[in-house]
Amino acid sequence: MTTDATVGSLTGGQALAKSLVREGVTTIFGLPGDQIMHALDGLYGERDELRFITTRHEQGTTYMADGYARAGGRPGVALVVPGVGVYNAAAGLATAWATSSPVLLIAGQVPRDGIGKDLGLLHDVHDQLELVRPITKWAQRVLEATAVPAAVREAFRQMQVGRPRPVEIEIPPEALAETADIQLLDPVPPERSAGDPERLKRAAEWLAAAERPLLYAGGGVVQGDASAAFTALAEKLSAACVTSREGKGAISDANPLAVGTAWVNRRLHPLIQDADVILAVGTRFQNTGALPSQRVIHIDVDPEETGRHFSGAYGIEADARLALQFLLAELDGIASRASRVSELRAARASVEEELRKVGPQAALVEMLRDALPDETILSAGTTTVGYMAHMLFRVYEPRTYLSSSYMGTLGFAFPTALGAKVARPDRPVVTVIGDGGFLFAGTELATAVQHDIATVTVVFNDGAFGNSNRDQRERFGGREIGTQLRNPDFAAFARSFGADGIRIDAAEQLGDAVREALAGERPAVIECPMDRLPSPF
């Protein structure tokens, strides 16, 4: 166990690297540049402990850190230059904000004397902290080398207390270059609260009396490592279980109590409305159809979320895992419930049959599921097939399904998958993405090949920004502008980086192509040409 210690004369860059190591960081995603060279030199000194993965665009640093955090269950770290570097990384920060993902962005700054003076220095912006505040939980400027360890410790504390969200530290070049006698600090143990016991006991009484309870899991169940407790409570109550897209994996889709994902899925609204008591955990609790008239218990670590979309909810501010464990203990003695397995299996089958009627994207999603090992991590892009995956792709474990949540960040899915694979090299990692979204960050194939990050990317190529193009065709009389695309040969594009490239001629070949790509254990791209698809909604 480490202890606070003064280690003598260090540069700020060395103090930064050593502080990250003390916090358990083993990987950093970054892109080098002028103001952060002393930070990189500090990382070089810890190269046996810290792996530095160079991306080809700053957006990749935060996307990869986000995928690393969500798949691996520990904070992801990114490093970029100030100004334009931070602007480029902001899309990944915004996605991490929406998905409640613990990502630390370490940014450079202009020289100390020039901060905020608009001198036209390299990468200068007037107030960089104000740039990141809307998409970070906490941000701090560090002006002296001696202040670096405390800032790193506070950043990690912020990511682990309450709701996990991105944080930022910015450091000017002098603070990274100067030497000082520096005290390295111990990490702060995470703070967790089970919530108000009296409110939890009342909630337990309502659940015990319920005849048709429903449990609704959001991303907080997955991020809070509460899936086991959530599943145990569902089985105790014989409760129907619905998830948000971020909550996929909170209960295995192999469990007969799991009836599907509620994201824009109107087919599940009757089941939600039919419940007599709803327990919503770690979720914004939206997309549920008409506001429920029944009793709703809403547990969330963020008190601002309880009742945001339903003001009548009985709110409990608490860590999801501890609160669910408390409810389990309170309900330990209740009588066994009548099985609802047959009812809920029939309900799920009905929902899935309706989804299959939407269009060919349902068959594509099911072909993918059949071709992939159960433990596969899927990163689903903002594409028509990705939207159907939110509703139809079956997930069997937590931290194995990645979406961009309400941010809807086009292009996030491929670099996010790379970060997930770095965190979980033992798992197959697959991206579902459209042709438009893939070229946002397709050059990160160079990163994948250089660092041997063996993900499989399925590019559904309809020669358009498909969802926007469909809007123009269906809502604007076919007046198409700005949505049609000229694309490369994506298989040849992949091979030009040294990755495997596969092009299939028919959708029926998708399963075999995915199995072939996974067997190669190399970065691979599968191009699936296709017609433009109908709306999955």
ABEGO torsion letter per residue (X at the ends): XBBBBBAEBBBAAAAAAAAAAAAGBABBBBBBBAAAAAAAAAAAAAAAABBBBBBABAAAAAAAAAAAAAAAGBBBBBBBBBEAAAAAAAAAAAAAAAAGBBBBBBBBBBBAAABGAGAGBBGBBABAAAAAAAABABBBBBABAAAAAAAAAAAAAAAABEBBBBBBBBBBAAAAABBBBBBBBBBBBBBBBAEBAAAAAAAAAAAAABABBBBBBBAAAAAAGAAAAAAAAAAAAGBBBBBBAAABGABBAABAABAEBABGBAAAAAAAAABABBBBBGBAGBGAEBBBABBBBBBBABAAABGAABAABBBBBBBAAAAAAAAAAAAAABBBBBBAAAAAAAAAAAAAAAAAAAEAAAAAAAAAAAABBAABBBBBBBBAAAAAAAAABBBABBGABBBAEAAGBBGAAAAAAAAAAAABAABBBBBBBBAAAAAAAAAAAAAAAAAGBBBBBBBBBAGBBAAAAAAAAAAAGGBBBGABBBBBBAAAAAAAAGBBBBBBABAAAAAAAAAAAAAAGBBBBBBBBBBBBBBAX
